[in-house]
Each structure stands twice: as C-alpha cells, then as structure tokens.
Amino acid sequence: MKRYDLSKIMKKAWALFTNARAKYPTFADALRKSWSMAKFEVKVAEERQTIEAETKAREAKVREENEQA
C-alpha cells in the first residue's frame, strides 16, 4: 500500500481552494484535484526510478563492452 503525505495533500487542497475559487468552487473539488496530483507525482517518481535504473544498466553494459574490446 502506498503512503501519501496527507498534510501536504490537505495544504495543497486548501491553497487551491483559496487561490483558485473560480476553478474549484468547493473544498471537495480542490481536495479531489490535490489527490489526483499526489497520485500523479507518485507515478512519475516510480517511472523516473525505472528509467534511471535502465540507464545505469545500459551504461554498465557499454562500459563492460568497452573494457573487453
């Protein structure tokens, strides 16, 4: 189960609610958007780690091939 920073989510929702009243007329709308942003951030972080791991593996393979040549 993923853990989210609930304090950060609530603060972001409150900021959206107070600063963008036209777009988020109710606190529930702002909270919904804040949760979707938090989930998106987690998804991006996971994908970034995957890409970095693949890059390191590729660089290690190239380095190994260069040493053998």
N, C-alpha and C positions, 0 to 999 in steps of 0.2 A: 504494500500500500504506500502510495506516495505521500510525502509530508509537504504541506504548504505553510508558508508564513502567514498565519491568519491575521496578525496585526498589520502586516504590510498590505494585505488584501483589503482590510477594512479602511485603512488610511487612504488607500488609493480610491476606494469607492466614495469616501467622504469628500475627497478632493474633486473627483469627477462631479459629484452631486452639487457641490457649492460653486464650482467654477464653470460648469457647462450645463446650466439649468435648462437651456433650450433643447439640448440633445438628450439629457437624462432628467426628465421632469420628476421622477420619483426615485427615492433611495434604492428601491428594489432594482430598477433599471441600471443604476450606477453599480450596484453590487454584482449584478449579473455580468456586466461588462468587465468589472475588475476580476472576477473569477475566470472569465474566458482569457483575459490577458495573462493571468498567473499560469493557467494550464498551457498556454502557448509558449510562455517563457521556459517552462519545464521541458516541453517538447523540443524547442530549439537547443537547449543546453544538452539534451541527450544526443541529438543529431550532431552537434558540434563535437562532442566527445568521440562519437563513432568516426567522424571524418578525421579527427586528429589521430586516432589510433590507426586508421588505414594509412594515413600519410606517413606515420612513423614506421610502420611495417614496410611500406614501399621504399622509403629511404634506406632502411636497414638492408633490404634486398639488393638495392642498387649498389650500396656501399660494399656488400659482400661480393657481388659480381665484379666490381672494380678491383677488389683485393686479389681475387683469383686470377684476373687477367694479367 
